[in-house]
């Protein structure tokens, strides 16, 4: 049936996007005043994130960056 194919294609795309979002669970956040944060970049591995974090701290010494494991992205799973 064509209806099922469209539904399955849509479901597959949604699952693929959710899977891709879960791959990049390590993030570098820049801490701002008033308890705010901005995600600067996302990474698949912690070692990649650590390397970029060190480089950011060298390039922008006055800013505060932290490495976080972003587990709230699991909400996107269907």
C-alpha positions as CSV (number, residue, x, y, z in Angstrom):
1,X,0.0,0.0,0.0
2,X,1.3,3.5,-0.8
3,X,0.1,4.9,2.5
4,X,2.3,2.5,4.5
5,X,5.3,3.2,2.4
6,X,5.0,6.9,3.0
7,X,4.5,6.3,6.7
8,X,7.5,3.9,6.8
9,X,9.7,6.4,4.9
10,X,8.8,9.2,7.3
11,X,9.4,6.9,10.4
12,X,12.8,5.8,9.0
13,X,13.8,9.5,8.4
14,X,12.8,10.4,12.0
15,X,14.7,7.4,13.4
16,X,17.7,8.3,11.4
17,X,17.7,11.9,12.5
18,X,17.3,10.8,16.1
19,X,20.2,8.3,15.8
20,X,22.4,11.0,14.3
21,X,21.6,13.4,17.1
22,X,22.5,10.8,19.7
23,X,25.9,10.2,18.1
24,X,27.2,13.6,19.2
25,X,26.6,13.5,22.9
26,X,29.8,15.4,24.1
27,X,29.5,19.1,23.9
28,X,31.5,22.2,24.7
29,X,29.5,24.9,26.4
30,X,30.5,28.5,26.9
31,X,29.4,29.8,30.3
32,X,27.8,33.2,30.2
33,X,26.6,35.6,33.0
34,X,23.3,34.9,34.8
35,X,23.7,31.1,34.7
36,X,23.3,30.9,30.9
37,X,25.2,28.6,28.6
38,X,25.7,28.3,24.9
39,X,26.6,25.0,23.2
40,X,29.6,25.9,21.0
41,X,30.2,22.4,19.4
42,X,29.2,18.8,19.6
43,X,31.5,15.7,19.3
44,X,31.2,12.0,19.1
45,X,34.1,11.2,21.4
46,X,35.4,12.8,24.6
47,X,38.9,12.9,23.4
48,X,37.9,15.0,20.3
49,X,36.0,17.4,22.6
50,X,38.9,17.6,25.0
51,X,41.2,18.6,22.2
52,X,38.9,21.3,20.9
53,X,38.3,22.5,24.4
54,X,42.0,23.1,25.0
55,X,42.3,24.9,21.7
56,X,39.3,27.2,22.5
57,X,40.9,28.0,25.9
58,X,44.1,29.0,24.1
59,X,42.3,31.1,21.5
60,X,39.9,32.8,23.8
61,X,41.5,32.9,27.3
62,X,38.9,35.3,28.8
63,X,36.0,33.0,28.2
64,X,34.8,30.1,30.3
65,X,34.2,26.8,28.6
66,X,33.2,23.5,30.0
67,X,32.9,20.0,28.6
68,X,29.5,18.4,29.2
69,X,27.9,15.1,28.4
70,X,24.5,16.1,26.8
71,X,22.1,13.3,27.7
72,X,18.9,15.3,27.2
73,X,19.1,14.8,23.5
74,X,17.7,11.3,24.1
75,X,14.2,12.9,24.2
76,X,14.3,13.1,20.4
77,X,14.1,9.3,20.1
78,X,10.8,8.1,18.7
